[in-house]
């Protein structure tokens, strides 16, 4: 176990020399992270069952839902930005499940300027994704999932809408090695209609495909996660990202998390509490350090099993 973890972190250091920038492509808000646990573990959860936010993590994990699950998040980021998410998952006996998900990113205080740099007023921005996910067990340990997403975007009075499909595959062993695959935006694009001087201009903006492969290794009270992403922009080429995370169950109710998203360290904590059964629900907190000196963000998530 120690040798495997050490080897993976060495690989992370080598890949980090390329330091990727995935935020400049359409749909970037869906790649930040939908909940505090995901961000704390550097987004390396494609091979995990991330309660409350199963569809966002891997559509194939939805079938592992326990009873009914409700997940809510609020991410307060620097520079006036915020991200909110909501997820509901239900079992469909004997071997399927369905989930409804909502994700929104917004900034209400973008300073507008004219062509010579003079301030013109504040602009607003918002992006939303509404997802419907179906997941089914192929065998006792292998499951498949598909997520259909409706995308809505608005910026400075202009708006667009789009549609995309995500698919996932999960090999799940709660007490052993688990493997996960996910393909985001297998097909998908934004359709824009913009007012210009001589009328309306229409064009489409294709969403970049994102392929993710990862593993999960539990050992005593630790759980290790690793994931490799490959982003394929419309302009061509590929952007690779390595993610790794470590979760430590320090007590029966408290969890500490650390991660490495390429060269960016991450971390957070979680506290389990009881609603219907002992420790069946959870509240999580993550401190986001930022990537370009923009300041710190505070991320809160809640999971309820009902």
N, C-alpha and C positions, 0 to 999 in steps of 0.2 A: 504494500500500500504506500509506504513512504517513498520508495523508489519511483513508483508510478506518478505520484504527486510531484516529486522533484523533477522528473523528466518533462512533465507537462508544463511546469513553470519555466523551465529552461526554454522550451519551445515558445512560450509566450514572450519571453525576453527577445528572442530572435525575430519573431513576427512584429514586435513592437517597434522595430526600427523603421517600419513603413508608416507608422501612426496614421490611420485612416481618417477621412472626413466624410461621414455618411449623411451629414445634416443638410447638404446642399442639393438634395434630390427630392422629387415629389413624394409626399407621404412621410416625411421625416418624423412627424410627431408620433407616428405609430411605432417608431424604433427607439424612442427614449426609454420607455418602460411604463407600464400601466399601473404599477403598485409599488409600495415601499420595499417589500421583500425582493421583488425582481430587480430593482435598482441596487439594493444593498449587495446582492450576489452577482452584480455586473451583467445582469441579463442572461446568465448562463443556465437557464432552466428549461431548455427544450426537451430534456430527458426527465423532467420532474413532473409531479402532480401538484401544481401550485394552487391550493385550495382558495376558492373565491374568484380566481382569475384564470381559470383553466383554459378558456378559449383564446385569451390573449397570449398565453404561454405556448401552447401546442393544441390545436383542435382535437388531436387524437386522445388527449388526456381527459376530455370532458366525460367520457364513459366511466371514469374512475370516481365520479362524484359520490359523496356520502350523503344520503338523503337529499335534502334541498340545500343549496348553498347560495349565499348572498355575499358579494364582495363590493366594497366601496372604497374609493381613494380620493384624496385631495393632495395635490402636489403644488406647493407654493414656491415658485422659482424666482430668482432675482430678475431685475429689469421689468417688473410688472407682469411676468408670465405666470401661467398656471395650467395645470392639467387635472382633469377630473375623469374618473372612470366608475362604471357600474357594471356588475356582472351577476347574472342569475342562471343557475344550472339545475336541471331536474333529471332524475333517472327515468328511463323508459324501459321497464322490465320486458324481457329477461336480460338483454345484453346491449342496450343502447342508452343514449342520453342526448339531451338537447340543451342549448344555452343561448341566452340573449345577452348581448354585450353593447356597451356604449362607452365611447372615448371622446373627450373634447380637449383641445388645446386652444388657449386664447391669450391675447395681449391687447389691452385696451389703451395703452399709452405709448404708441410708436410716434416719435417725433417726425413730422413731415417737413420736407425742405424743397425749395424750388431749384431751378437749374443753376442759380448762383449761390446756393447754400443758405438762403434766408429761411427762417422758420415759417411754416405755413399753418401749423396747427397739429393736433394729435390725430393719429389714424388708428383704426382698430383692425384686428386680425382674429380669425377663428377658423379652426378645422374640426370636423366631427366625423366619427365613424360609428355606424350602427351595424352590428354583426349578428347573424343567425348561424348557429353551429350545430351540426349533427355528427355524432360519434358512435361507432359500433365496434364491438369486440370481434376480431377475426378468430382468435384463439383465447385461451385463458390469460395469456400474457401479452398478446399483441393486439393493438387496436388501431383503427383508422379514423380520421376526422376530416370534415370539410367545413369551411367557414365562408359564407357569402357576406360581403361588406358593401354597404352603401356609404359613399364618401361625399361630404359637403364641405365646401371651402369658401371663405369670403375674405376680401382684403380691400380696404379703402373704397367700399361701395361696390366693388365687382365681386361676382360669385361664380362658382362652378359646382358641378356634381360629377360623381364617377361611381364606378362599380369595380369590385375586385374579388378574386377567389384565393383563399389560402387552403392548403392541405397539409396534413401531418400524419406521422406514423410513430408509434410508441411501443417499445418492448419494455414492460414494467415488472420489476421484482422489488417489492418494498424493502426487503432485507438484503438485496444483492445488487449486482451490476444492472443498471437500466440504460437503455439507448433510445435516442430520439432523433427524428428527422422532421423538418418543416420546410415547406416552400411557400413563401409569401408572394402575393401578386402574380400567381401563375398566369393570370390574365387580368388586366385592369388599366384604366386610364381616367384622367380628369377631362371633362369637356368644358371649355371656357367660352364665354360670350362677352366681349368687352366693347364698350362704347368708345368709338374713335371719331375724329373730325368728320369723316365722310360716311358715317353709319356704324354698323356693328361688325366686329371682327370675331370670327369663330375659329377655334383651333383646339386640338386635343394634346394632352400631355401624358405620355405613357408612364405608368408607375414602374420603378425598377424592380426586377425580380430579386428576391433575397432567399438564398438557400442556407439552412442552418443544420448542423449535425453536432450532437453532444452526448455526454455520458453523465451518469450519476453513480457515485460509489459511497455507500454508507459503511462506517467502521466505528463500532461502539457508539459513543455519543456525538461523533462527528459525521458530517456528510459533505463529500467533495463533489463539485460540479465543474465541468469544462465544456466549452462550446466553441466551434469555429463557424464564422459567417462568411458568405461570399455574396457581395452585392453587385448586380449587373446593371449599370446605368444604360439609358437609351443611347448615350453618346458612344458606347463601346467600352471595352476594358472590364476590369473586375477590381473591387475594393474588398480586401480581406480584413477580418477583425477576429481577434482571439479574446475570449472571456473565460474567467475562472472564478469560482467562489467557494467559500468554506463556511459551513454552518455548524455551530457548537451548541448543543442542548446542555447548558450549564446547570440548570435545575429542572425539576419536573414542569415548571411553568415559564422559565425564562430561556430565551434563545439569543445568541450573539452571532452576527454575520459579518464576513469580510469578503471583498472581491477585488478583482483587477480587470478593468475594461481597457485592454491594451495598456497604456501607461497611466491611466487614471485610477487611483485607488477608490474603493467604495466601502461602505460599512453601515450597519444598522443593528437594531435590536427588535425582539418580538416578545410579547407577553401573552400566554395562553390563559383563558378564563372559561368558566362554565356557563352554559345556557340551559341545555336539556340533559347533557351528559358531562362527566368530568373532562375539562380541558378540550371541549369540542369547538371553541371559537378562539379568535386571536386578534390582537391589535399590534400593528407594526409601525416602527419609525425608522426613517433613514435620513441622514444628513448628506446632501449633495454638495460636493466641493466645487463643482463647475469645471470647465475645461479650458477656459480662456481668461481667467481672472475676473469673471463677471459677478462673482459673489456666491454666497451659499444659498441653498434651497432646503426646505423642510418638507418631508414627504410622510404622510400618514395614511394608513390603510386599516380596514376593519373586515374581518371574516366572521360570518355567522352561519352555523349549520342548524337548520330549523326542522 
